[in-house]
Amino acid sequence: MPTTVLLCDTPDGVAQLQYQLLRHAPDLAVEVTTDPFRAVELAARTHPEVIVTEFTLEGLGGAELVKRFRASSPGSRVVGWTGLADLSAIAEILATGIAGFVAKADGEDEVLRAIRTAVTGGNALSSSVATTVGAELGVLLRRVGELEQEVTEIRETMEQGTAAKADFLANISHELRTPVTVAKGIAYVLRNPSVPTEERDEFLLQLQASLDKLMTMVDEIITIAELEKGTFELNLVQADLAPLVRHAVDDVSRQYPAVRIKAQVPGTLVAVADGARIGGVIRELLDNACRYSPDDCPVEIHARNLEEGVIVQVVDRGDGMDREVATRSFDHPFTTGEATLRKEKAGVGVGLHLARQLVVEHGGILWTDPIPGGGTRVSFCIPNHEGAHLTFPPAGAA
């Protein structure tokens, strides 16, 4: 009994393949059509053993055509003989479980072999289709590996972010407790009308200092949030930074009377800057240096004009900041160099991150260098003309 084959293709394709089958496979009983809808009807009525079809015919094609053949004649095995080149469409068709897939460019002999294989219950891919699919599969597998790596990195980043948030909550609680406790204690004392006026004035100064510290913490956190949301704005003008540097030195000197600050500041330091913000950066760097410097070792601040802009460097002689800690501090807010529960120094952990972000917003750069023999040098440079952006430490910065 001859093997029944239903062929659905363009007129040229039908003529070409039918001729080859008549010559080389006289045992096959072939019925032909050029209409995919008609092919589905014929399959439902005749239930051929093999259906050979093109997938790019007008009206119905691709994986949907295979599904229609399956529904109308479940026992028929479908072989694609097609000029389809879309890899995603090919993958979708292969996923339907067809018995064979042959590219027309591979010739009629390949489709005949695929028909013979389908009749015996096997599956066949022509060489060019197998090569194309294999190459694409290799690309996809590599991409899967890359995506898995990206997912792992995202997961690690999320875990680090979760840990950083937990550390921040513990750290901010630790930091807020001191000024809040001091403020509560002073408020309690001031309720006593018998406190002498001199002592009352002193307590009020301490209360003001505690409240100022609280406000500084809150302002820093708000600024970080604005930077991350993209709503932060600077008031950039041509400004002389020299008075700002001297004022920051005076402020921090009063805060750390046991630490001497040696300042080298020229008469003028003209740059395009938001003076209040850059002044805050300088105070933050000085505060950080004084906080971690031994009392008998001075903190140094050097400011000078370069061709690219104004550079300010703060040097301490403490234990030195580990590069990993510095990198984390620059890249992530709320990073400190000490575990929260055994901290000996004050600090919420936004200082270096915020300082760097503010300098970058000015179009400048901020970096750190370890000092041989102990200590750290933190430097920043901001442009002295509008629209400039520095991307590397300028010459003469060290």
VMD Tcl script that draws the C-alpha trace (Angstrom):
set ca {
  {0.00 0.00 0.00}
  {1.55 3.37 -0.99}
  {2.45 5.97 1.63}
  {0.04 8.90 1.47}
  {1.56 12.38 1.40}
  {-0.21 15.74 1.42}
  {1.88 18.51 -0.14}
  {1.00 22.17 0.50}
  {3.21 24.78 -1.17}
  {3.34 27.56 -3.73}
  {2.61 26.54 -7.33}
  {6.34 26.53 -8.15}
  {7.16 24.55 -5.02}
  {4.41 22.00 -5.68}
  {5.58 21.49 -9.27}
  {9.24 21.19 -8.26}
  {8.74 18.70 -5.44}
  {5.98 16.68 -7.08}
  {8.25 16.09 -10.10}
  {11.08 14.83 -7.89}
  {8.75 12.55 -5.91}
  {7.31 11.03 -9.08}
  {10.83 10.31 -10.35}
  {12.47 9.08 -7.15}
  {9.60 7.93 -4.94}
  {6.91 6.26 -7.02}
  {5.70 4.44 -3.90}
  {4.34 7.71 -2.48}
  {0.74 8.74 -3.20}
  {0.88 12.52 -3.28}
  {-2.04 14.96 -3.08}
  {-1.27 18.64 -3.58}
  {-2.74 22.05 -2.83}
  {-1.50 25.63 -2.76}
  {-4.06 26.81 -0.17}
  {-3.19 26.18 3.50}
  {-6.87 26.28 4.53}
  {-7.67 23.72 1.85}
  {-4.72 21.64 3.08}
  {-6.22 21.53 6.58}
  {-9.55 20.36 5.13}
  {-7.80 17.66 3.05}
  {-5.86 16.48 6.07}
  {-9.10 16.13 8.06}
  {-10.70 14.09 5.28}
  {-7.82 11.91 4.04}
  {-5.56 11.61 7.14}
  {-2.29 11.35 5.19}
  {0.68 9.67 6.81}
  {2.92 12.66 6.08}
  {2.08 16.33 5.47}
  {4.80 18.37 3.72}
  {4.19 22.10 3.92}
  {5.61 25.55 3.36}
  {5.17 27.86 6.37}
  {5.11 31.22 4.56}
  {1.91 30.83 2.56}
  {-0.60 33.68 2.63}
  {-3.33 33.52 5.26}
  {-2.10 30.70 7.48}
  {1.42 29.61 8.33}
  {4.06 29.00 10.96}
  {3.28 27.17 14.18}
  {-0.44 27.92 13.81}
  {-0.59 25.87 10.59}
  {1.06 22.90 12.35}
  {-1.49 23.14 15.17}
  {-4.34 23.12 12.64}
  {-2.91 20.01 10.96}
  {-2.55 18.32 14.36}
  {-6.15 19.11 15.28}
  {-7.58 17.95 11.94}
  {-5.41 14.82 11.55}
  {-3.65 13.83 14.80}
  {-1.97 10.78 13.26}
  {-0.29 12.66 10.43}
  {3.38 13.57 10.75}
  {4.26 17.10 9.61}
  {7.45 17.92 7.69}
  {8.32 21.51 6.92}
  {9.91 22.30 3.53}
  {10.30 26.03 3.65}
  {12.19 29.18 2.86}
  {11.43 30.59 6.33}
  {14.50 32.30 7.82}
  {13.10 33.88 11.00}
  {14.85 32.02 13.84}
  {12.19 32.85 16.39}
  {9.47 31.52 14.07}
  {11.57 28.40 13.35}
  {12.01 27.82 17.08}
  {8.27 28.18 17.64}
  {7.56 25.65 14.87}
  {10.13 23.16 16.19}
  {8.53 23.48 19.62}
  {5.31 22.02 18.20}
  {7.11 18.68 17.76}
  {7.03 18.39 13.96}
  {8.68 15.33 12.41}
  {11.02 17.21 10.10}
  {12.27 20.63 9.10}
  {14.09 21.13 5.80}
  {15.32 24.37 4.22}
  {14.43 24.66 0.55}
  {18.00 25.65 -0.14}
  {19.04 22.11 0.88}
  {17.21 20.60 -2.12}
  {14.56 17.99 -2.82}
  {16.72 15.04 -1.76}
  {16.74 16.31 1.81}
  {12.95 16.60 1.97}
  {12.57 13.09 0.54}
  {14.86 11.74 3.27}
  {12.81 13.65 5.84}
  {9.59 12.06 4.51}
  {11.12 8.57 4.72}
  {12.30 9.28 8.26}
  {8.88 10.58 9.28}
  {7.17 7.46 7.91}
  {9.35 5.26 10.13}
  {8.58 7.41 13.19}
  {11.83 9.39 13.26}
  {12.61 13.09 13.15}
  {14.85 14.97 10.74}
  {16.53 18.36 10.42}
  {18.35 19.34 7.27}
  {22.03 20.20 7.69}
  {21.62 23.94 7.18}
  {18.71 24.15 9.62}
  {20.62 22.12 12.20}
  {23.66 24.40 11.80}
  {21.55 27.56 12.09}
  {19.61 26.29 15.10}
  {22.78 25.00 16.75}
  {24.56 28.32 16.31}
  {21.58 30.22 17.67}
  {21.32 27.78 20.57}
  {24.97 28.43 21.36}
  {24.33 32.17 21.39}
  {21.27 31.70 23.61}
  {23.17 29.47 26.02}
  {25.90 32.06 26.31}
  {23.27 34.73 26.87}
  {21.61 32.54 29.50}
  {24.97 32.29 31.25}
  {25.37 36.07 31.08}
  {21.84 36.60 32.39}
  {22.44 34.16 35.24}
  {25.57 36.12 36.13}
  {23.63 39.39 35.97}
  {20.86 37.94 38.14}
  {23.48 36.77 40.65}
  {25.04 40.25 40.70}
  {21.61 41.88 41.09}
  {20.77 39.48 43.92}
  {24.07 40.24 45.63}
  {23.49 43.97 45.16}
  {19.99 43.65 46.61}
  {21.33 41.65 49.54}
  {24.03 44.26 50.09}
  {21.40 46.99 49.84}
  {19.22 45.20 52.39}
  {22.21 44.76 54.69}
  {23.19 48.41 54.17}
  {19.68 49.54 55.08}
  {19.74 47.38 58.20}
  {23.18 48.76 59.12}
  {21.94 52.28 58.46}
  {18.93 51.86 60.74}
  {21.17 50.51 63.48}
  {23.75 53.22 62.83}
  {21.32 56.13 62.68}
  {19.67 54.91 65.88}
  {23.09 54.80 67.49}
  {23.98 58.28 66.24}
  {20.66 59.95 67.01}
  {20.53 58.61 70.54}
  {23.34 60.84 71.83}
  {22.04 64.29 70.78}
  {18.46 63.30 71.59}
  {19.49 62.08 75.05}
  {21.49 65.25 75.64}
  {18.61 67.45 74.48}
  {16.12 65.61 76.72}
  {18.44 65.88 79.71}
  {19.03 69.58 79.18}
  {15.30 70.22 78.72}
  {14.66 68.45 82.02}
  {17.33 70.53 83.77}
  {16.05 73.80 82.32}
  {12.63 73.15 83.80}
  {14.24 73.70 87.22}
  {13.83 77.42 87.99}
  {16.71 77.35 90.50}
  {19.37 76.79 87.79}
  {21.72 79.82 87.78}
  {21.62 82.08 84.73}
  {25.23 81.29 83.78}
  {24.60 77.55 83.85}
  {21.29 78.00 82.03}
  {23.13 79.82 79.20}
  {25.69 77.02 79.02}
  {22.96 74.39 78.88}
  {21.21 76.32 76.14}
  {24.42 76.34 74.09}
  {24.72 72.58 74.52}
  {21.08 72.15 73.55}
  {21.63 74.27 70.44}
  {24.68 72.16 69.52}
  {22.69 68.94 69.91}
  {19.85 70.26 67.78}
  {22.32 71.52 65.16}
  {23.83 68.02 64.99}
  {20.39 66.50 64.52}
  {19.54 68.96 61.76}
  {22.85 68.24 60.01}
  {22.07 64.52 59.98}
  {18.56 65.11 58.65}
  {19.80 67.56 55.98}
  {22.42 65.05 54.79}
  {19.87 62.26 54.50}
  {17.43 64.53 52.62}
  {20.19 65.61 50.22}
  {21.15 61.97 49.54}
  {17.48 61.21 48.79}
  {17.23 64.18 46.40}
  {20.42 63.14 44.60}
  {19.16 59.59 44.13}
  {15.75 60.80 42.90}
  {17.37 63.31 40.51}
  {15.59 66.30 42.07}
  {18.72 67.90 43.55}
  {19.77 71.30 42.19}
  {22.86 73.46 42.70}
  {23.11 77.23 42.64}
  {26.29 77.53 40.55}
  {28.01 80.91 40.34}
  {31.54 82.22 39.90}
  {32.74 82.21 43.51}
  {35.88 82.72 45.57}
  {36.30 79.58 47.68}
  {39.21 80.87 49.79}
  {36.97 82.45 52.48}
  {34.88 79.28 52.56}
  {37.96 77.16 53.23}
  {39.14 79.47 56.04}
  {35.68 79.55 57.58}
  {35.47 75.74 57.48}
  {38.87 75.51 59.18}
  {37.70 77.88 61.95}
  {34.45 75.93 62.47}
  {36.09 72.52 62.67}
  {38.94 73.85 64.86}
  {36.39 74.93 67.46}
  {34.76 71.52 67.28}
  {38.09 69.67 67.75}
  {40.21 71.97 69.95}
  {42.75 69.19 70.65}
  {43.59 68.73 66.95}
  {45.68 71.37 65.21}
  {44.70 72.17 61.61}
  {47.47 73.48 59.36}
  {45.98 75.39 56.44}
  {47.66 76.57 53.25}
  {45.15 78.68 51.37}
  {45.98 81.29 48.70}
  {44.37 84.71 48.61}
  {41.72 83.69 46.08}
  {40.32 80.39 44.78}
  {37.92 81.20 41.96}
  {35.68 78.38 40.71}
  {32.15 77.79 39.45}
  {30.46 76.50 42.59}
  {27.54 76.46 44.97}
  {29.42 78.02 47.85}
  {27.27 76.60 50.64}
  {27.52 73.06 49.26}
  {31.29 73.16 48.67}
  {31.76 74.68 52.11}
  {29.86 71.68 53.48}
  {32.12 69.31 51.55}
  {35.25 70.97 53.01}
  {33.83 70.83 56.54}
  {32.93 67.17 56.08}
  {36.45 66.26 54.94}
  {38.03 68.23 57.78}
  {35.63 66.76 60.33}
  {36.38 63.25 59.11}
  {40.14 63.89 59.25}
  {40.03 65.39 62.77}
  {37.79 62.62 64.02}
  {40.29 59.92 63.04}
  {43.55 61.78 63.73}
  {45.56 61.40 66.95}
  {45.57 64.57 69.06}
  {49.32 65.02 68.63}
  {49.21 64.85 64.81}
  {47.97 67.91 62.90}
  {45.46 67.74 60.09}
  {46.56 69.55 56.94}
  {44.45 71.27 54.31}
  {46.00 72.53 51.10}
  {44.11 74.54 48.50}
  {45.46 75.92 45.26}
  {44.57 76.97 41.76}
  {45.34 74.67 38.84}
  {44.75 75.14 35.13}
  {41.75 72.76 35.27}
  {40.21 74.25 38.38}
  {40.50 74.57 42.15}
  {41.91 71.64 44.12}
  {41.50 71.11 47.86}
  {43.34 68.34 49.72}
  {42.81 67.25 53.33}
  {45.48 65.08 54.94}
  {45.26 63.21 58.24}
  {47.83 61.06 60.02}
  {45.44 58.51 61.46}
  {45.34 54.78 60.73}
  {44.45 55.44 57.11}
  {41.28 54.56 55.29}
  {41.13 51.14 53.70}
  {40.60 51.44 49.94}
  {37.64 49.04 50.08}
  {35.98 51.16 52.76}
  {36.65 54.31 50.71}
  {35.16 52.73 47.60}
  {32.07 51.59 49.50}
  {31.72 55.03 51.06}
  {31.93 56.74 47.68}
  {29.51 54.36 45.97}
  {27.01 53.66 48.75}
  {25.53 55.99 51.36}
  {25.40 55.02 55.04}
  {28.76 53.22 54.89}
  {31.11 53.56 57.85}
  {34.49 52.08 58.55}
  {33.39 50.61 61.88}
  {30.80 48.13 63.02}
  {27.86 50.03 64.52}
  {27.81 48.22 67.85}
  {31.51 48.89 68.56}
  {31.85 52.35 67.05}
  {34.21 54.70 68.77}
  {33.78 57.65 66.40}
  {30.69 59.62 65.49}
  {29.21 59.58 62.03}
  {26.08 58.47 60.21}
  {28.13 57.31 57.23}
  {26.80 59.67 54.55}
  {29.73 62.09 54.62}
  {32.15 60.74 52.02}
  {29.37 59.54 49.74}
  {27.59 62.88 49.93}
  {30.84 64.82 49.49}
  {31.70 62.87 46.36}
  {28.19 63.24 44.94}
  {28.23 67.00 45.50}
  {31.64 67.34 43.85}
  {30.46 65.25 40.88}
  {27.35 67.45 40.59}
  {29.79 70.38 40.21}
  {31.47 68.55 37.30}
  {34.47 67.70 39.50}
  {36.10 64.60 40.95}
  {36.99 63.39 44.45}
  {39.51 60.68 45.29}
  {41.59 59.29 48.16}
  {45.25 58.28 48.51}
  {46.85 56.39 51.40}
  {49.81 58.19 52.98}
  {53.03 56.17 53.48}
  {53.53 55.68 57.21}
  {49.81 56.03 57.96}
  {47.06 58.46 57.16}
  {44.82 59.39 54.27}
  {44.72 62.21 51.75}
  {41.28 63.07 50.38}
  {41.30 65.45 47.41}
  {38.73 67.07 45.20}
  {38.92 69.33 42.20}
  {36.11 71.39 40.71}
  {36.22 73.31 37.40}
  {36.95 77.00 37.24}
  {34.79 77.61 34.17}
  {31.17 76.83 33.42}
  {30.21 73.58 31.68}
  {33.51 71.75 32.37}
  {33.55 68.15 33.69}
  {36.72 66.58 35.07}
  {37.16 62.83 34.62}
  {40.64 62.21 36.08}
  {42.89 63.65 38.78}
  {44.44 66.74 37.16}
  {48.16 67.15 36.67}
  {49.88 68.46 39.80}
  {47.07 67.20 42.04}
  {49.19 64.92 44.23}
}
mol new
graphics top color blue
foreach p $ca { graphics top sphere $p radius 0.5 }
foreach p [lrange $ca 0 end-1] q [lrange $ca 1 end] { graphics top cylinder $p $q radius 0.2 }
display resetview
